[in-house]
Amino acid sequence: MVINEVRRRPVTLTAAAACTTAAAALLLTGMLIEQAAGAPLRHVGWPAFWALLLGFFAAMTFQGRLWGRVTLAALVGLVLLQLPVLVHRSPGLIEPFERPAVVVDVMLTAVALHVIGAVLALLPAPVTRGQISLRLRGILLPLHTVTTVAWIGMITVQGVLGVTAATTASRPIAESMFTAMLVIDGVFLGPMAFLAFFSGLALALGTRWGLFRRWWLAVKFGVVLVLMMLPVIAWQDVPEHGSQLLADGASLGSVQAALGAVPHLSLISPALAVAVAVLSVRKPWGLTPHGRSHPPLSP
């Protein structure tokens, strides 16, 4: 008598997908509350974008895809890095809207559920190690290319704007440079960076290339992480600080002296972006020890 073995989906993966999906739903709920409170329409972008990412990686986690589970966990790190932005309530220089307190609570709950889902996704469980489908790869590859080019262009523009504001002798030009940096950072830079990073991560983890099988990919991953964190840590406050000082009536010379050499740090990002582009084209150095000992994913 033959008994057919029924493979059940691990409870941890089901719970991880459920937590992540609930986090996505809360993000959309917070977005709707903000819109009902009179928030500008551009506030729709970040919550909708983040919810879309969570929904996609929740589906991949539910299917047991290893690359989906790892990417979901990686997303937690960047979300926590952006946590001060998510919970910020006070109106800004170019953003007069004050976020309702209930929206902050909803966002924090969404972050907590996302973290729980990521932890559950990384618990030991059977995985599907196959490559991503050709259809999905056909979507991710052009998405990664376009968003990476846009991201490199934006961080290059940010660097030029920052240095111009720090060296110009014209107060109106400095004010314009700071305002342009705030708009680019608040509206465009974040989504492009996230899309470029996570589409590349999915392509690396879900194809024969692997993330740590080849030296050029491992180095590129490290450089991209620095590119993601450097603006937040080093110079993201430059345009806000500079604009606030000018609005308070400080002289241009005193503002530039207060900022010091920090605006010039923004030129590091374009240099690193060029290094990433060169690595992507040249693909040097061959296999890592991990790549030599681990075969690529099966089709």
TADAPE-V294831 format. One record per backbone hydrogen bond with DSSP energy under -0.5 kcal/mol. CO is the residue of the C=O (numbers start at 1). NH is the residue of the N-H. If there is no record, write none. Layout:
CO_NH + CO_NH
This chain:
1_3 + 2_4 + 4_6 + 5_7 + 6_8 + 10_14 + 11_15 + 12_16 + 13_17 + 14_18 + 15_19 + 16_20 + 17_21 + 18_22 + 19_23 + 20_24 + 21_25 + 22_26 + 23_27 + 24_28 + 25_29 + 26_30 + 27_31 + 28_32 + 29_33 + 30_34 + 31_35 + 32_36 + 33_37 + 34_39 + 35_38 + 40_43 + 41_44 + 42_45 + 43_47 + 44_48 + 45_49 + 46_50 + 47_51 + 48_52 + 49_53 + 50_54 + 51_55 + 52_56 + 53_57 + 54_58 + 55_59 + 56_60 + 57_61 + 58_62 + 59_63 + 60_65 + 61_64 + 64_128 + 65_69 + 66_70 + 67_71 + 68_72 + 69_73 + 70_74 + 71_75 + 72_76 + 73_76 + 73_77 + 74_78 + 75_79 + 76_80 + 77_81 + 78_82 + 80_83 + 82_85 + 82_86 + 83_87 + 85_88 + 89_99 + 95_92 + 97_99 + 100_103 + 100_104 + 101_105 + 102_106 + 103_107 + 104_108 + 105_109 + 106_110 + 107_111 + 108_112 + 109_113 + 110_114 + 111_115 + 112_116 + 113_117 + 114_118 + 115_119 + 116_120 + 117_121 + 118_122 + 119_123 + 120_123 + 127_129 + 128_66 + 133_137 + 134_138 + 135_139 + 136_139 + 136_140 + 137_141 + 138_142 + 139_143 + 140_144 + 141_145 + 142_146 + 143_147 + 144_148 + 145_149 + 146_150 + 147_151 + 148_152 + 149_153 + 150_154 + 151_155 + 152_156 + 153_157 + 154_158 + 155_159 + 156_160 + 157_161 + 158_162 + 159_163 + 160_164 + 161_165 + 162_166 + 163_167 + 164_167 + 164_168 + 169_171 + 170_174 + 171_175 + 172_176 + 173_177 + 174_178 + 175_179 + 176_180 + 177_181 + 178_182 + 179_183 + 180_184 + 181_185 + 182_186 + 183_187 + 183_188 + 184_188 + 184_189 + 185_190 + 188_192 + 189_193 + 190_194 + 191_195 + 192_196 + 193_197 + 194_198 + 195_199 + 196_200 + 197_201 + 198_202 + 199_203 + 200_204 + 201_205 + 202_206 + 204_207 + 204_210 + 206_132 + 207_210 + 213_288 + 214_218 + 215_219 + 216_220 + 217_221 + 218_222 + 219_223 + 220_224 + 221_225 + 222_226 + 223_227 + 224_228 + 225_229 + 226_230 + 227_231 + 229_233 + 230_234 + 230_235 + 231_235 + 231_236 + 235_238 + 237_241 + 238_242 + 239_243 + 240_244 + 241_245 + 242_246 + 243_247 + 244_248 + 245_250 + 246_249 + 251_255 + 252_256 + 253_257 + 254_258 + 255_259 + 256_260 + 259_262 + 261_264 + 261_265 + 262_265 + 263_266 + 264_267 + 265_268 + 265_269 + 266_270 + 267_271 + 268_272 + 269_273 + 270_274 + 271_275 + 272_276 + 273_277 + 274_278 + 275_279 + 276_280 + 277_281 + 278_282 + 279_283 + 284_216 + 286_215 + 288_292 + 289_293 + 290_294 + 298_131
